[in-house]
Amino acid sequence: MGRQGGAAELLVGNRRLLIERGISIDAQTDAVLSEMEQSAQSTMLVCLDGQTVGVIGVRDTIRPEAADT
């Protein structure tokens, strides 16, 4: 990453957290987030030193025995 000593700041959180921290989300990342959210995934962004470096999506599998709500 080109860092010489010192600690990097790693932040993992949702879109709202990034906005609160003043970290912008570029158009490409926003499109990925929207696509994942439309497919029922919860999304988390990974940022290193104020730059988005990854997106994580998770989705639960609904068990057949789970009650309908």
N, C-alpha and C positions, 0 to 999 in steps of 0.2 A: 504494500500500500504506500510505500514511500515514507513511512513514518520513522523518524530517528528518535527513539526514546519517548518517554511519556506514555500515558494511557490514552487509548482511543475511547471515544464515547459511543457506546452501543445502545440503541433504543429499539425496542420491539413493542409495537402497539397498533391500535386501530387508526383509521383516518382522522378521527376526532382528536386523538392525542397528538398526532403530527401537526395538525392545525394549531392546537394550543401551544405547541413548542415552536411554532413559526417555521416549520419545515414544509416546503412546497412539494406538491405531488405533480410530476410532469404528465403531459397528455397521454403518453404511452402507458405509464403506470396506472393512471386513472382508468384507461380503457381495460387493462387487465383486471383491475379491481372490480369494475362494473360487470365484466363477463363472469368472473368468479361468483360475485354476489347474486347474479341472475340465475346461476346454477345451484343456488341454495348453499353456498359455502360461506363460512365465516372467515374473514380475511384479517391478516396481521401483516404489517409492514416491518421490514428490518432496515434500520438506518445506521450508518457508521459515519460519525463526525458530521451529522447534518445532511447526509446524502442517502437517498433510498438505494439500497443495494439488493433488495429481495422482497418477494411477496410470498406469504404462506397462506394456503387455503385449507380449511378443515370442514368436514361434513360428517354428520352422524348418520349411521345406517339405522333405519327404523326397524325395530324388531317386530316380528309378526304378533307377538303376545302383548305389545304395548297398546294401551287403551287409546282409542280415538278421542281427541279433544277438540 
